[in-house]
Amino acid sequence: MEIKDENGNFILQNHPKLDTIYDFLVVNNIPLLAHTGEPLNCWLPLKEMTVKQDRDYFTAHSEYHAALHPEIPHYWEHISARDNILEKHPNLRLVGAHISSLEWETAEIAKRLDKFPNMAFDLADRVCHWQHQAVSDWQKVYDFVVKYQDRILYGTDFIDDNSKTQTEKTKWLIEDKWQMHDDFLRKKEWMCVPKVSGKFRGLGLSETILEKIYTTNAKNWYQRLM
C-alpha cells in the first residue's frame, strides 16, 4: 500500500526479490502471516461501504482510503499478488490476516482454500463482515465455517494508542471485542452490533469447532511458537 522500489513503483507481495524469503520459509517450515492490502471497502466510496467499522476508519484516516488515491494498486492486484505467491510456492504455509482480505464474501475465500491446501486465515478485526453477510444469508456463513473449521484462527488486531486507561482497555477488549465475537460464534440467538446494519443470528458453533478456532488451529499452524 505504501512501499515503493527505487523507480517509484509499488512493491506487491509477489515481487521477485521476495522469493528468496518465501523459499527460506518453506525450507525451514516457517508459516507466513500475510497482510494483503485492505478490505474491499477501502476502494469504495464511504456511502457504499458495507460496515460502519470501515466507514468510521476511512473517514478518520482518509490518507489510507484507496478510493481517494487512484495511484494505489487496486484491491484485486493485491489479491492476485498474494495468490501468485502460493502458486509459485505451493509448499509455503500461509495464514491470511483479516480473513485473507476476502472478508466480504465467503465464496471468494473458499475458492482459495480449495485451491491452496497450505492456506489458512485469521479473523482479526473482520468478524463484523461475517455478521453483515449473516444478515442476508446466515446459512452460507455457517456452512462455510463448518466446512473449513480446521483453517480458521481467531484474532483481534488490538491497537493500543494510549488513548484509554488500562481499565478502559480491558473493558473494551472483553465487552466490545471478545464477548461480542464469542456471542456470534457460540450462540444462535438473534443479535445486533454497532458495526453492522440489521439483525442476524449467531452461528451456534459446536464446542469442538470453537476449540479449533480459538486454540487448536493456532497450535497447528504456528507450531514453532508453541
N, C-alpha and C positions, 0 to 999 in steps of 0.2 A: 504493500500500500504506500510505502514511502521510500524505501531503499532503492537507489539507482546505481548504475555502473558508471565507469569513467566517461562514457559517452552520453550520459543523461537518460539512459533507458531504464525503465523499472525492472528490477530483478524479481522474477517469479520463482516459485518453489522448484520448478524443473530446470533451472539454469544449469547448463552443462558443468560449470565449475563446482556445483554442489554434489555431483555424482560421486566424487571421492568420499564424501561424508556418508552418503547413503550406503556405499559399498562397505565402509568401515562398520556401520551399524549392523549390517547383515552378517558380516563375518563374526562379529562379537555378540550377536544375538541381543542387541540393544533395541528396544522399541522406540519409535519416533512419535512424539506428541506433536501433531501438526495443526497449527492455527492457520487456517486458509481464509484470507480476505476478511469479509464481514458478512452479516446476514444479508439476504437478498434485499431486504427493506432499505439497506444503505443506498441502493441505486434507484430508489423510488422517491417521488415527491412525498413530503410529510403526510399529506392527506390520504395517500394511497397505502401507507404502511399498515400492516395487519395488526400490530400490537402496540399498546400505549408505551411499553418499555422502550421500544425503538424510537417512537416519535419524541419522547422526552429526551432521550440520549442525544439524538442527532439535532434536536432543537438547541440543546445546550452546547453541543460540540459540532458546529457546522463545518469546522475545518476537516472533519472526518466524513462528512456527508457526501458520498461519491456523486450523487445526482447533481451536486453543485460544482463538481470538479471533473469535467469530462476527460481530463488528461490521465486520470487514474484508470488503470486497466479494468475492463468490465468484470462484473461478477463471474460470468461464465469462463472468462480467461483464467481466473484464479482456480475455479473448479477443474477446468481441463488440465491446468498445470499440475495440480495435486494428483489427478487420475493418471497423468503421464508418469509420475514418479513410480506408481505401483505397477504400471505397465513395463517400465524399464527395470524395476527392481521387485519382481514378484515375491521374493522371499523376505522382503522388508516388512516387519510387523509395525503397522501404523495405527495409532489411535487419533482419530479426528476430533479436535476440540470443538465444542459448541455444536454437537450433532454433525460434526464434519462440515459445518456451514451449509448443510442441506436441511436446515431446521424447518423450512416452510412446507415440505411435502415428504411424507414418509415413503412414498413410492420412489422418490429420487435416491434417498439413502439406501433403500432396499436394492436398487439396481447395482449400486457399488458393492454392497455386502455380498451379493450373489456373484459378482464378477471377481472380487478380490477377497479370497478367503483369509488373508492375513490382515484384514482391516477391521477395526472396531471403532467406537466413538464414545465420547462422554457427553453428559447432559448439561455441562457448566453454562449457567445463565441462559438456557434456551428452553426450559420446561414450559414456559408460557406459550411457546409456539405449538407445542403438542396440545396444550389446553385450548388454544384457538382452533386447532383442527378438530378437537373433540366436540366443539360446539355444533358443528355441522355433520361430523362423521366419527362418532365415538368408536364404532366397531373397527374402522380402519386403523385407528391408533392402537387399540387393544390388540388386534390380530398381529400387528407389526411387532409390538413389544414381546408378545408370546413367542413369535417365530424366531426373533433374533435376541432372545434373552441372554445368550452367552456372550454377546458382543456389545453390551450396553454398560457403561460405567457411570456411576453418579459423580457429580461435581457441582461446585457452586460459583467459582470465579469471584470471590470476595475481594474488593479493593479497599484498603484502609488508607484514606486520605487525611486522617487525623481530624476530621470534621465532627466525629462523635466521641463521646466518652466511652470508657470501657464497658460501662453498664449499658449504654445505648447500643453499642456494637453487639454485645451479647444478646440483648433483647431482639435486635433486628435480625441477627442470624438465626436465632431459634424460632421466632414467631413469623417473621416475614419471608424467610428462606426455607429453612429445613422443615418446619412444620407444614407450611403450605405445599411444599413438594411432596412430603410424605403423605399428606392427606390425599393428594391427587393420585399418587401411585398405589396407596394402600386401600383407600375407601372407595365405595361405589355409589356414594350418595351425590345428589346434585349440589353444585357449589359454584361460586363466582369469585374472581380475584380482581384486584385493581388494574392489573396489566392487560386484561382480556375483556372484550365486549361480549356479553351474552353468558348464559349459564351452560354448564357442561357437567357431565358425570365423571367422577373419579374412575380410575381404571380397575380398582379392586383386584390388584395382582395377588397371587398366592405368596405365602411366606418363602417358598422355595425360590421364586423369581426375584423377590425383594432382596433376599440374601445374596443372590448373584449380582444384582445391580449395585448394592451398597458395599459388598465386601469381596465375594469370591472372584468376580471378573477382574477386579483390580489386582488381586494377588496373581491371577493367571497371566495377565498382560504386562504387569510390571514386576515380574518375578525377581529381578535383580535388586529391587528396593526392599524386598521382604526379608 
